[in-house]
Amino acid sequence: MLYWLLFQVLRKFVPVFRIFGYITVRTALASLTALAIGLLCGPWLINKLREMSFGQHIREEGPQSHRKKAGTPTMGGLLIMASIVIPTLLWADLKNPYIWLALLGLVGFGVIGFFDDYAKVTKKRNLGLTSWQKFWAQVVVAMLISFCLLVLHSHSTYSTVINVPFFKQFKPDLLIESWTKNFWTYPLAFIFFYAFIVFIMVGSSNAVNLTDGLDGLAIGLMIIASGAMTILTYLSSHAAFSQYLGLARLPRSQELTIFCASMMGASLAFLWYNCHPAEVFMGDVGSLSLGGALGIVAVLIKQEVLLVFIGGVYVIEALSVILQVGSYKLRNGKRIFKMAPIHHHFEALGWSESKVIVRFWIVGLVMALFALTTLKLR
C-alpha cells in the first residue's frame, strides 16, 4: 500500500520517492516496521490475553521445572502474524502472486493453530481440532497452495525445478518430463508434485511446533532461519548473483525478500517478550504459521532441499520425536531419549533451560551459515 502510494503515485511529484523502488530499502523498512509493531503492541496483547485468562496448560508428562510456567499467557502468535502481515501489505508490491501465496501459507496454518489454541485455553475440545483433524487441515491448506503453484506454472510464472546443494547442473524437475508425456504415468507426476509440496509445508509447520517447548527457543531459531531466507530470496531474484551462483533466476521472488524480512523483524520483537523467563508464549497459532511460512518460501524460491539445513534444529527436533515414538512402539516401551523432543532430553541430563536454548541457537546459526556456503560450493 505504501509502496503503491509512495513509488507508483507520489514519485511523479516527489522524485526522491524513487528510493522506494529499491528492494533493499523496502526490505529494511519492512523489517523495522515489523519490529516496531511487535514491540509496541506486545504489552497490550499480553495484558489482554491475561485478562481473558488465556494461559498456557503444561503437560503432566513434561519436565517438572516447567510447572511454574502454567498460566503464562499464550496465543502470542497473533502478534507475530500481525507483525508480518501488516509490513508486507505496506511495503510489498501486491501485484506479485508470490506475496499472496506466502500470506496464504502464513494465515492458513495460523488459523488452524488458532482453533487448536482456543480449544485448549477454553477447555472446550469440541470447538477445537483433534491431532488428525489438525493434520488433515494442514494438508488441505498445503494442497490449495500446491494447486495455485500449478496454475502459476501453467502461466510460466513458477518453476518446478529444484536447486540441489553442491550440484550446479543437477536440477531435477518435480513434474518429471517422461511422466507427463506418457498417458499412463501423467497422473503420477502431479501426485508426486502434490505429495512433495505437502510434505515440505506440513513437515516444516509441525517441526517448528515441536521445537516450541522452551522460552525463546523456536522464535530465536526463526530469526536465524528467516534471516537466511531473506538472503536467499534476494540472491534468487538478482540477475547477476543468481547467474554467478548457478541458481535458477526467479525475478518474482524479489518481493518475498520483504516478507522474509518482516518475519525476521516480527520474530525479533516477539523474542523480547518470549525470552527466558517468558512473558508470553506463541502457541500453535504462532508455531504452525511460522513453520508454514518458512515452508512456502522455500518452495517458491526452489530451495526445498536447503531448507533442511536452514531449519536444521527444527528437523532434528522432529526426528527425535519420530524416533522416540517409533522406538516406544516397536521395542516394547524402550526409549532412545530420556524425553522428547530432544531439548527436553538435555534438560533431563541436567542442562539448565537457558543453556539448552543458547546452545541450540548456536547450532542453528552454524547450520544456516553452512546452508549459505553451499551456494558457492558447487
Secondary structure, DSSP 8 states (H G I E B T S, - for coil): -HHIIIIIIGGGT-GGGGGGGSHHHHHHHHHHHHHHHHHHHHHHHHHHHHHTT-B----TTS-GGGGGGTT-B--THHHHHHHHHHHHHHHS-TT-HHHHHHHHHHHHHHHHHHHHHHHHHTT-GGGS--HHHHHHHHHHHHHHHHHHHHHHHHTTSS--B---TT-SS---BSS-HHHHTSTTTHHHHHHHHHHHHHHHHHHHHHHHHHHTTSTTHHHHHHHHHHHHHHHHHHHHH-HHHHHHHT----GGGGGHHHHHHHHHHHHHHHHHHHSSS-S---HHHHHHHHHHHHHHHHHHTT-TTTHHHHTHHHHHHHHHHHHHHHHHHHTTT--SSSSSSHHHHHHHTT--HHHHHHHHHHHHHHHHHHHHHTTT--
